[in-house]
């Protein structure tokens, strides 16, 4: 595995990756004229193990907001050798200590997700154009939880 080193020498590596095993299933034999791509990003922080686990869950919706596909999910486990790039601050919420490392793991997760999404869509009409996941949308919807 490749390691990432930021300016403050925080180092991490990918130690695991898993995705949903179900193949693409459509709720109908024909696709609606208007389709939306919906995704939900999550981040689990385990400070004791120095692990961050970003997860993306996604599916396609019709214009009324009804799911037209089953869910695709990806979970990537990043192990840090030193300090995590963020911590829980009881008064202020979350403190970000290494923004670049955090962006790097999200960028890696999004890139892996797009590759898996392309494979999952497997030539279906939903594959072109392949939905794009922007970092700002990812961060806006990110839900963070700390392991106990």
C-alpha positions in Angstrom: 0.0 0.0 0.0 1.1 3.5 -0.7 1.6 5.9 2.2 0.7 9.6 2.3 3.0 12.0 4.1 1.8 15.5 4.8 3.8 18.5 6.0 3.5 17.6 9.6 4.6 14.0 8.9 1.2 12.4 9.7 1.3 9.1 7.8 -1.6 6.8 6.9 -2.2 3.7 4.8 -5.2 1.9 3.5 -5.7 -1.2 5.6 -9.1 -2.4 4.3 -11.8 -1.7 1.7 -15.2 -3.3 1.4 -18.2 -2.7 -0.8 -21.7 -4.0 -1.1 -21.8 -7.2 -3.0 -25.2 -6.9 -4.6 -25.3 -6.3 -8.4 -27.2 -3.4 -9.8 -31.0 -3.9 -9.6 -33.5 -1.6 -11.2 -37.0 -1.2 -9.8 -38.4 -1.1 -13.3 -37.5 -2.3 -16.7 -37.5 1.2 -18.1 -35.7 4.3 -16.7 -37.7 7.4 -15.9 -36.9 10.5 -18.0 -35.4 12.4 -15.0 -32.9 10.7 -12.8 -31.0 11.9 -9.8 -27.9 10.5 -8.1 -28.1 10.5 -4.3 -25.1 9.8 -2.0 -24.6 9.9 1.7 -21.0 10.2 3.1 -20.1 9.1 6.6 -16.9 9.2 8.6 -16.3 6.9 11.6 -13.4 8.1 13.8 -11.7 5.6 16.1 -9.2 7.6 18.2 -8.0 4.6 20.2 -7.0 2.6 17.0 -5.9 5.7 15.0 -8.4 4.8 12.3 -10.7 6.8 10.0 -13.4 4.9 8.1 -15.1 7.0 5.4 -18.2 5.4 3.9 -20.3 6.3 0.9 -23.8 5.0 0.3 -25.5 5.8 -3.0 -28.4 5.0 -5.3 -30.4 6.6 -8.1 -33.8 8.3 -7.7 -36.6 9.3 -9.9 -37.8 13.0 -9.9 -40.2 12.2 -7.0 -37.3 11.0 -4.8 -38.2 7.3 -5.0 -35.2 4.9 -5.3 -35.0 3.3 -8.7 -31.9 1.2 -7.9 -30.6 -0.8 -4.9 -27.9 0.8 -2.8 -24.2 0.7 -3.5 -21.8 1.3 -0.5 -18.1 1.6 -0.1 -16.1 1.6 3.1 -12.3 2.4 3.2 -10.3 1.9 6.4 -7.3 4.3 6.8 -4.8 3.6 9.6 -2.7 6.4 10.8 0.8 5.8 12.3 0.8 9.0 14.3 -2.0 11.4 15.1 -5.4 11.5 13.4 -6.0 14.6 11.3 -9.0 15.5 13.4 -10.2 15.2 17.0 -13.3 15.8 19.1 -13.3 19.0 21.0 -16.0 18.9 23.7 -16.7 22.7 23.5 -16.3 23.4 19.8 -17.1 20.1 18.1 -14.5 18.8 15.7 -11.0 20.3 15.4 -9.2 19.7 12.1 -5.4 19.3 12.7 -4.3 18.3 9.2 -6.6 19.4 6.5 -4.5 18.1 3.7 -4.5 14.5 5.1 -8.2 14.7 5.6 -8.8 15.9 2.0 -6.5 13.2 0.7 -8.5 10.4 2.4 -11.7 11.8 1.1 -10.3 12.2 -2.4 -9.0 8.6 -2.3 -12.4 7.3 -1.1 -14.3 9.3 -3.8 -11.9 8.0 -6.5 -12.3 4.4 -5.4 -16.0 4.9 -5.2 -16.2 6.2 -8.8 -14.3 3.2 -10.0 -16.6 0.8 -8.2 -19.6 2.7 -9.3 -18.5 2.4 -13.0 -18.1 -1.4 -12.5 -21.4 -1.7 -10.6 -23.3 0.1 -13.4 -21.8 -2.4 -15.9 -22.8 -0.8 -19.1 -26.3 0.2 -18.0 -27.9 3.4 -19.3 -27.1 4.9 -15.9 -23.4 4.6 -16.6 -23.2 7.4 -19.1 -22.5 10.0 -18.1 -21.0 8.6 -14.9 -22.2 10.6 -11.9 -19.6 13.0 -10.5 -19.1 13.3 -6.8 -17.7 16.7 -5.9 -15.6 17.3 -2.8 -17.8 20.2 -1.6 -21.0 18.2 -1.9 -19.2 15.3 -0.1 -18.1 17.6 2.8 -21.5 19.3 3.0 -23.3 16.0 3.6 -20.6 14.4 5.7 -21.8 12.9 9.0 -19.1 12.2 11.5 -19.3 9.8 14.5 -16.6 8.9 17.0 -16.2 5.3 18.1 -16.5 4.6 21.8 
